[in-house]
Amino acid sequence: MTTLDRKQIEALIPHRDPFLLIDRVTELEPGVRAVAEHTFTGAEWYQAGHFPGNPIVPGVILVESMAQCVPLDAEILTRRGFRRCDEITVGEDVLAYDAASDACRWSPLRAISVFEQQPTVMLTSRHFAAICTLEHSWAVRLHSRRPITRELVRTSAFDRNRGHAGNAIIVAAPAEAGSSDLTPNEAALLGWVATDGWIQRDGAHLRVNIRQSKPKHLARIRELVGADASEYVRPPTTRTFPKGYTSVTLESHHFALRAAAARRLFNRAGINGRSDLPSLVTRLSYPARAAMLEAMIQADGWQRRLRDGRLSKTFDFGQQNPHVLETFQILCALEGKALGRPRLGPEPGFIRQAVRANRVSDLKWIRVQDGPTCDVWCPTTEYGTWLMRWHGNVSITGNTATVMAMSLPEYRDGLGLFAGIEEMRFKRMVKPGDTGRFEAVMDKFRRGYARVNVRAFVGDEVAAEGAIVAVFQPTKK
């Protein structure tokens, strides 16, 4: 953790007396977070007139915010699949949400921060679950605004936004396509192999089978394998299921890919087995990833029925293999399909998860309860958002530690200009002799524009809190 004295502060920002209003920086993580302090002596230029005989620090002097984080076991989606904070590096591509276009984009990770033993809250609804600090932000669709907007909203502000129907957390959004030249048919075939298939490697030999008993899918599989597979049929058998009942199964059709065709398919995809699938699907084109997801749902998914017997728009997917489940979760995220909360059973290690018809979770149904005190971490991206998986729950979430623009090289010799003050509340008078502590965390930072959540403390008391808008001009070249 970097600290700065007054001379070092002056080397970083252009402000000078009487507008250099901080004495020291106690915490600075360039590109992430800053905490500063200033002792008010009573001799400041504004005290004589604000107010004579009763000096009070003007409220507009006070600015601050606080860290927003998620537990260490929360994972971020990278090109290699979901990874924990100790498995990623600054600069690698992660998936972030662009509120302006309502789409997900690959963006370089700008910073990683870890904070020990922070209080958290638990967010739960029928379809949604997460743990975060109270000031953690979420991408929210605000129907209460005209026109409807998409903004980052702190968890602590949920209550004042949940009263309007339609205000909801954006859980998923379609992502930009990858550069892989794998065809839709090849991707679909891999989807069937990953779910209803059998893969065996013996040295240089590769054996791949697909087993299917649903008659409505046999024609599609025959189309995909063409002349590159042999088909044989196994007659119906009697099977006892995990719930205890016994039933006669349908006849099973087995498609055995020829060795050369299996090697060609795996080489084209650049994979050796199921464990490589998560990194493959992040590189697929729009048609290829849609085809692969469709095949996986057809193989291991089933459509729910409503109480009146009609088919719903919700599908359930079930899988025991963790690599296949992760591949399915990533494909849904890239296609902008929200997933429900994972459920266990009926077999050990079997996970079921719903593909929801709606890609948002209404704020009015989300409960906020006290969570555990735990270590948390904070990734920073250009868009102020990232795609998170926590215990199988996949969702878009907001930036946690934020960009302190003037500590970044491209802005170090530039200017930071006020553009507006939003939602400011003053809660305590600050007088001579008080030491203020100021923290700032940016909700958004892109192309020099920033919206910053701010707070000012005197001791443990909040003196002011709100949000400011700033524009940062980069260094002149």
Secondary structure per residue as TSV (DSSP state, phi and psi in degrees):
chain	resnum	aa	ss	phi	psi
A	1	M	-	360.0	125.1
A	2	T	E	-84.9	141.2
A	3	T	E	-123.0	152.4
A	4	L	E	-131.7	138.8
A	5	D	-	-92.2	-175.6
A	6	R	H	-62.9	-41.3
A	7	K	H	-63.7	-39.2
A	8	Q	H	-69.2	-33.4
A	9	I	H	-63.9	-43.9
A	10	E	H	-64.2	-27.2
A	11	A	H	-75.7	-17.3
A	12	L	H	-96.9	-41.0
A	13	I	S	-121.9	156.6
A	14	P	-	-82.9	-5.3
A	15	H	-	-67.0	145.3
A	16	R	-	-139.0	166.3
A	17	D	T	-54.4	140.2
A	18	P	T	-91.8	14.3
A	19	F	S	-108.5	14.0
A	20	L	-	-90.0	100.4
A	21	L	-	-104.5	17.3
A	22	I	-	-130.2	143.7
A	23	D	S	-94.6	-32.5
A	24	R	E	-158.3	152.2
A	25	V	E	-108.6	118.9
A	26	T	E	-90.3	-22.6
A	27	E	E	-143.4	129.2
A	28	L	E	-147.4	118.8
A	29	E	E	-117.0	100.9
A	30	P	T	-50.9	128.1
A	31	G	T	83.3	4.8
A	32	V	T	-131.9	-64.9
A	33	R	E	-158.3	149.5
A	34	A	E	-143.6	143.9
A	35	V	E	-130.5	128.8
A	36	A	E	-129.6	160.9
A	37	E	E	-132.4	152.6
A	38	H	E	-150.9	132.5
A	39	T	E	-98.2	124.9
A	40	F	-	-87.2	118.8
A	41	T	-	-94.4	-20.5
A	42	G	S	98.2	-12.9
A	43	A	-	-94.7	3.5
A	44	E	S	-62.6	151.6
A	45	W	T	-59.8	-29.7
A	46	Y	T	-86.7	-13.0
A	47	Q	T	-70.6	-32.1
A	48	A	T	-61.0	-33.2
A	49	G	T	-105.7	2.2
A	50	H	S	-137.3	72.2
A	51	F	S	-127.2	150.9
A	52	P	T	-56.1	125.3
A	53	G	T	81.9	-11.6
A	54	N	S	-146.3	68.1
A	55	P	-	-65.0	130.0
A	56	I	-	-134.6	137.0
A	57	V	-	-69.1	126.7
A	58	P	-	-59.1	143.2
A	59	G	G	-61.7	-30.9
A	60	V	G	-69.6	-10.2
A	61	I	G	-78.0	-21.8
A	62	L	-	-91.8	122.9
A	63	V	-	-140.4	150.8
A	64	E	-	-176.6	171.7
A	65	S	-	-164.8	-172.5
A	66	M	-	-142.9	159.7
A	67	A	-	-65.8	148.5
A	68	Q	-	-127.7	119.8
A	69	C	-	-144.8	170.5
A	70	V	E	-129.7	161.6
A	71	P	E	-60.3	157.8
A	72	L	T	-63.2	-24.1
A	73	D	T	-85.6	3.1
A	74	A	-	-75.0	140.4
A	75	E	E	-114.7	151.7
A	76	I	E	-112.1	144.8
A	77	L	E	-83.3	119.8
A	78	T	E	-112.8	178.3
A	79	R	T	-63.9	-19.3
A	80	R	T	-94.8	2.4
A	81	G	E	109.4	-170.8
A	82	F	E	-72.4	134.7
A	83	R	E	-137.8	146.4
A	84	R	-	-77.7	171.0
A	85	C	G	-63.7	-28.3
A	86	D	G	-87.3	5.3
A	87	E	G	-114.5	6.0
A	88	I	-	-122.3	164.0
A	89	T	-	-130.8	147.7
A	90	V	T	-60.4	133.9
A	91	G	T	105.0	-22.7
A	92	E	S	-78.8	155.2
A	93	D	E	-72.6	133.6
A	94	V	E	-129.6	159.4
A	95	L	E	-86.6	126.3
A	96	A	E	-126.6	160.1
A	97	Y	E	-104.1	127.0
A	98	D	E	-98.4	104.1
A	99	A	T	-63.4	-31.5
A	100	A	T	-61.9	-39.1
A	101	S	T	-106.0	-1.4
A	102	D	T	54.4	47.0
A	103	A	E	-145.4	155.7
A	104	C	E	-93.8	143.8
A	105	R	E	-138.3	149.5
A	106	W	E	-77.9	129.5
A	107	S	E	-141.4	141.2
A	108	P	E	-63.8	137.2
A	109	L	-	-70.2	125.5
A	110	R	-	-92.7	-29.6
A	111	A	E	-164.9	156.9
A	112	I	E	-133.2	131.0
A	113	S	E	-132.7	145.0
A	114	V	E	-125.1	133.1
A	115	F	E	-124.9	134.9
A	116	E	E	-87.5	140.4
A	117	Q	E	46.7	68.5
A	118	Q	E	-106.7	141.1
A	119	P	E	-67.7	143.3
A	120	T	E	-130.5	170.8
A	121	V	E	-126.0	153.6
A	122	M	E	-104.2	127.1
A	123	L	E	-106.3	125.4
A	124	T	E	-141.5	145.7
A	125	S	-	-149.5	-173.1
A	126	R	S	-60.2	-36.6
A	127	H	S	-111.7	-7.3
A	128	F	-	-131.3	142.5
A	129	A	E	-153.6	138.7
A	130	A	E	-163.5	158.2
A	131	I	E	-122.4	135.9
A	132	C	E	-159.0	170.1
A	133	T	-	-75.3	160.6
A	134	L	T	-64.0	-27.3
A	135	E	T	-95.9	8.5
A	136	H	-	-65.0	143.4
A	137	S	E	-106.0	154.2
A	138	W	E	-133.0	148.1
A	139	A	E	-75.1	119.0
A	140	V	E	-125.1	135.7
A	141	R	E	-89.0	120.2
A	142	L	E	-105.9	98.8
A	143	H	T	-73.4	-15.9
A	144	S	T	-74.3	-11.9
A	145	R	S	-96.5	148.9
A	146	R	S	-125.5	115.2
A	147	P	S	-70.9	167.5
A	148	I	-	-59.0	134.1
A	149	T	E	-121.8	164.0
A	150	R	E	-122.4	118.8
A	151	E	E	-138.1	163.8
A	152	L	E	-86.2	124.2
A	153	V	E	-123.0	132.2
A	154	R	E	-71.7	149.7
A	155	T	G	-56.4	-37.7
A	156	S	G	-65.3	-15.6
A	157	A	G	-100.0	6.1
A	158	F	S	-58.8	-42.6
A	159	D	T	-58.7	-39.3
A	160	R	T	-81.8	-2.5
A	161	N	T	-114.4	-10.1
A	162	R	T	-82.0	-10.7
A	163	G	T	-75.0	-17.5
A	164	H	S	-97.4	127.3
A	165	A	T	-61.3	132.0
A	166	G	T	103.2	-18.2
A	167	N	-	-70.2	122.3
A	168	A	E	-153.1	150.2
A	169	I	E	-71.1	132.4
A	170	I	E	-83.5	110.9
A	171	V	-	-87.3	-33.4
A	172	A	-	-148.4	154.4
A	173	A	-	-155.4	146.6
A	174	P	B	-60.1	145.5
A	175	A	B	-109.2	158.7
A	176	E	-	-65.4	156.7
A	177	A	-	-79.3	160.2
A	178	G	-	-92.8	-176.7
A	179	S	-	-105.7	3.1
A	180	S	-	-64.1	142.7
A	181	D	-	-96.9	15.3
A	182	L	-	-61.9	132.1
A	183	T	-	-78.2	160.8
A	184	P	H	-57.4	-39.3
A	185	N	H	-66.5	-40.0
A	186	E	H	-64.6	-41.3
A	187	A	H	-65.9	-40.9
A	188	A	H	-63.4	-41.2
A	189	L	H	-61.8	-41.8
A	190	L	H	-63.3	-35.2
A	191	G	H	-61.9	-41.6
A	192	W	H	-68.6	-41.0
A	193	V	H	-63.2	-41.4
A	194	A	H	-65.6	-34.3
A	195	T	H	-96.1	-62.7
A	196	D	H	-100.1	23.6
A	197	G	E	-109.0	174.0
A	198	W	E	-134.6	122.5
A	199	I	E	-119.1	128.8
A	200	Q	E	-136.7	129.7
A	201	R	E	-113.0	133.5
A	202	D	E	-134.6	88.4
A	203	G	T	67.3	-122.5
A	204	A	T	-85.5	-5.9
A	205	H	E	-86.8	137.9
A	206	L	E	-128.0	123.9
A	207	R	E	-117.4	127.9
A	208	V	E	-132.4	126.4
A	209	N	E	-124.1	153.8
A	210	I	E	-123.5	131.9
A	211	R	E	-117.7	128.8
A	212	Q	E	-146.9	134.6
A	213	S	-	-118.2	-3.6
A	214	K	-	-84.0	112.7
A	215	P	H	-56.6	-33.7
A	216	K	H	-68.7	-14.8
A	217	H	H	-103.2	-6.8
A	218	L	H	-64.3	-40.2
A	219	A	H	-63.2	-39.1
A	220	R	H	-66.1	-41.5
A	221	I	H	-66.4	-40.7
A	222	R	H	-61.1	-38.1
A	223	E	H	-64.0	-39.7
A	224	L	H	-71.3	-42.0
A	225	V	H	-83.1	-26.1
A	226	G	G	56.0	-133.2
A	227	A	G	-88.8	6.4
A	228	D	G	-91.3	13.2
A	229	A	E	-146.4	152.7
A	230	S	E	-102.3	137.4
A	231	E	E	-111.9	132.9
A	232	Y	E	-140.2	158.2
A	233	V	E	-118.2	135.2
A	234	R	E	-105.9	135.3
A	235	P	-	-69.0	164.8
A	236	P	-	-58.6	148.6
A	237	T	-	-131.9	171.0
A	238	T	E	-98.8	131.5
A	239	R	E	-133.0	137.6
A	240	T	E	-98.2	122.3
A	241	F	-	-89.6	162.4
A	242	P	T	-55.8	-29.8
A	243	K	T	-77.5	-4.9
A	244	G	S	107.2	-13.7
A	245	Y	-	-89.2	154.7
A	246	T	E	-114.3	139.0
A	247	S	E	-147.8	158.2
A	248	V	E	-87.6	125.3
A	249	T	-	-83.6	165.7
A	250	L	-	-75.6	162.0
A	251	E	-	-64.5	146.5
A	252	S	E	-110.6	129.8
A	253	H	E	-100.6	128.4
A	254	H	E	-113.2	130.9
A	255	F	E	-115.7	110.9
A	256	A	E	-99.0	112.2
A	257	L	E	-70.0	140.9
A	258	R	-	-65.4	147.4
A	259	A	H	-55.9	-42.4
A	260	A	H	-65.7	-39.6
A	261	A	H	-67.3	-39.6
A	262	A	H	-64.2	-45.2
A	263	R	H	-63.5	-40.1
A	264	R	H	-63.6	-42.5
A	265	L	H	-63.8	-47.1
A	266	F	H	-67.7	-36.8
A	267	N	H	-67.6	-39.6
A	268	R	H	-61.7	-38.6
A	269	A	H	-80.9	-17.6
A	270	G	T	71.8	36.1
A	271	I	-	-126.7	158.9
A	272	N	S	-109.1	-21.8
A	273	G	S	-174.7	-168.1
A	274	R	G	-61.6	-30.7
A	275	S	G	-65.8	-18.6
A	276	D	G	-91.8	-6.6
A	277	L	H	-63.8	-40.4
A	278	P	H	-56.7	-40.0
A	279	S	H	-75.1	-26.4
A	280	L	H	-66.5	-47.6
A	281	V	H	-68.3	-22.3
A	282	T	T	-70.3	-12.3
A	283	R	T	-107.7	1.6
A	284	L	-	-76.9	154.4
A	285	S	-	-73.3	169.5
A	286	Y	H	-55.0	-54.2
A	287	P	H	-64.4	-36.9
A	288	A	H	-67.2	-45.2
A	289	R	H	-70.9	-33.3
A	290	A	H	-64.8	-40.6
A	291	A	H	-67.0	-39.0
A	292	M	H	-67.7	-42.3
A	293	L	H	-64.3	-41.1
A	294	E	H	-60.9	-42.5
A	295	A	H	-64.3	-41.7
A	296	M	H	-65.9	-38.4
A	297	I	H	-68.7	-39.9
A	298	Q	H	-63.0	-36.4
A	299	A	H	-75.0	-51.3
A	300	D	H	-120.6	18.9
A	301	G	E	-117.1	163.2
A	302	W	E	-147.0	145.0
A	303	Q	E	-88.1	131.5
A	304	R	E	-71.2	154.3
A	305	R	E	-112.3	140.8
A	306	L	-	-77.2	169.4
A	307	R	T	-63.0	-27.3
A	308	D	T	-86.2	5.5
A	309	G	S	96.1	-13.8
A	310	R	-	-74.1	150.8
A	311	L	E	-74.8	135.9
A	312	S	E	-86.9	176.4
A	313	K	E	-90.4	3.8
A	314	T	E	-100.1	134.8
A	315	F	E	-113.7	147.1
A	316	D	E	-106.6	142.3
A	317	F	E	-126.9	137.1
A	318	G	E	-131.7	141.4
A	319	Q	E	-161.2	144.5
A	320	Q	S	-97.2	-31.6
A	321	N	-	-74.7	120.7
A	322	P	H	-64.8	-30.8
A	323	H	H	-69.6	-39.0
A	324	V	H	-69.4	-40.8
A	325	L	H	-62.1	-42.8
A	326	E	H	-64.1	-40.8
A	327	T	H	-59.2	-44.8
A	328	F	H	-61.5	-44.6
A	329	Q	H	-62.7	-40.6
A	330	I	H	-67.3	-43.4
A	331	L	H	-59.7	-42.6
A	332	C	H	-62.2	-42.7
A	333	A	H	-62.1	-44.5
A	334	L	H	-67.0	-31.8
A	335	E	B	-85.9	-1.0
A	336	G	T	75.7	29.5
A	337	K	-	-106.3	123.9
A	338	A	-	-79.1	143.7
A	339	L	B	-107.9	147.6
A	340	G	-	-79.4	-179.7
A	341	R	-	-70.2	136.6
A	342	P	-	-66.9	145.9
A	343	R	E	-127.1	149.8
A	344	L	E	-94.0	155.1
A	345	G	-	93.1	173.1
A	346	P	S	-83.9	-18.2
A	347	E	S	-95.0	154.6
A	348	P	T	-57.0	131.5
A	349	G	T	80.5	-1.5
A	350	F	-	-83.6	129.1
A	351	I	E	-116.9	131.6
A	352	R	E	-113.0	140.1
A	353	Q	E	-147.2	135.9
A	354	A	E	-88.4	140.8
A	355	V	E	-93.4	108.8
A	356	R	-	-79.4	152.3
A	357	A	S	-77.7	-23.5
A	358	N	-	-111.9	138.0
A	359	R	S	-101.4	20.5
A	360	V	E	-129.3	162.6
A	361	S	E	-124.1	117.3
A	362	D	E	-61.1	134.1
A	363	L	G	-61.8	-32.8
A	364	K	G	-64.6	-21.5
A	365	W	G	-98.3	-3.5
A	366	I	-	-89.1	122.0
A	367	R	E	-91.6	137.8
A	368	V	E	-114.1	114.2
A	369	Q	E	-127.0	160.3
A	370	D	E	-60.9	135.7
A	371	G	E	-112.0	-172.9
A	372	P	E	-76.5	160.6
A	373	T	E	-89.0	122.0
A	374	C	E	-153.6	168.5
A	375	D	E	-71.3	139.7
A	376	V	E	-130.9	162.2
A	377	W	E	-137.1	160.3
A	378	C	E	-138.6	106.5
A	379	P	E	-88.3	150.2
A	380	T	E	-121.8	130.3
A	381	T	-	-127.4	167.3
A	382	E	T	-61.2	-34.5
A	383	Y	T	-90.6	-2.5
A	384	G	S	75.9	15.0
A	385	T	E	-144.7	168.9
A	386	W	E	-162.6	165.8
A	387	L	E	-99.6	123.4
A	388	M	E	-115.4	145.6
A	389	R	E	-124.2	125.2
A	390	W	E	-131.8	113.4
A	391	H	T	51.1	41.5
A	392	G	T	87.5	-11.7
A	393	N	E	-84.4	121.0
A	394	V	E	-110.4	129.1
A	395	S	E	-159.8	156.8
A	396	I	E	-74.5	140.7
A	397	T	E	-142.5	168.0
A	398	G	E	-85.3	163.9
A	399	N	-	-58.1	148.0
A	400	T	S	-110.2	-79.5
A	401	A	S	-72.7	145.5
A	402	T	-	-120.6	171.8
A	403	V	-	-79.3	119.3
A	404	M	-	-92.4	96.1
A	405	A	G	-59.3	-39.4
A	406	M	G	-72.8	-8.0
A	407	S	G	-95.3	-2.3
A	408	L	S	-86.6	142.1
A	409	P	G	-54.4	-39.1
A	410	E	G	-71.2	-16.1
A	411	Y	G	-115.3	1.5
A	412	R	T	-60.7	-37.8
A	413	D	T	-105.8	16.9
A	414	G	S	-91.9	-155.7
A	415	L	E	-128.6	143.0
A	416	G	E	-109.8	122.0
A	417	L	E	-119.3	133.6
A	418	F	E	-63.0	135.8
A	419	A	E	-119.6	-12.2
A	420	G	E	169.3	163.5
A	421	I	E	-124.6	131.2
A	422	E	E	-125.5	141.7
A	423	E	E	53.5	33.7
A	424	M	E	-79.5	134.1
A	425	R	E	-128.7	133.0
A	426	F	E	-108.6	126.7
A	427	K	-	-121.3	-9.4
A	428	R	S	-156.0	137.3
A	429	M	-	-72.6	141.4
A	430	V	-	-113.8	125.8
A	431	K	-	-124.5	167.9
A	432	P	T	-52.9	137.3
A	433	G	T	99.5	-20.8
A	434	D	-	-77.0	145.6
A	435	T	E	-108.6	119.3
A	436	G	E	-90.3	143.9
A	437	R	E	-117.7	125.2
A	438	F	E	-118.7	130.5
A	439	E	E	-128.5	148.9
A	440	A	E	-138.6	133.2
A	441	V	E	-134.2	126.3
A	442	M	E	-90.6	126.9
A	443	D	E	-68.9	-42.0
A	444	K	E	-134.4	144.3
A	445	F	E	-153.8	113.0
A	446	R	E	-155.5	127.6
A	447	R	T	51.7	41.4
A	448	G	T	86.8	-8.1
A	449	Y	E	-94.8	135.7
A	450	A	E	-140.1	140.5
A	451	R	E	-115.1	121.8
A	452	V	E	-117.8	124.1
A	453	N	E	-77.2	130.9
A	454	V	E	-132.3	148.9
A	455	R	E	-147.1	153.1
A	456	A	E	-126.4	135.3
A	457	F	E	-116.7	147.2
A	458	V	E	-122.2	111.0
A	459	G	T	63.4	-127.9
A	460	D	T	-97.1	0.9
A	461	E	E	-91.3	138.9
A	462	V	E	-79.9	122.7
A	463	A	E	-92.3	-34.3
A	464	A	E	-158.6	150.7
A	465	E	E	-154.6	152.1
A	466	G	E	167.2	-145.2
A	467	A	E	-146.6	144.5
A	468	I	E	-124.0	156.6
A	469	V	E	-114.1	132.3
A	470	A	E	-135.9	154.5
A	471	V	E	-123.0	126.1
A	472	F	E	-106.3	123.6
A	473	Q	E	-91.9	127.1
A	474	P	-	-70.0	167.6
A	475	T	-	-59.3	135.3
A	476	K	-	-72.9	136.4
A	477	K	-	-104.6	360.0
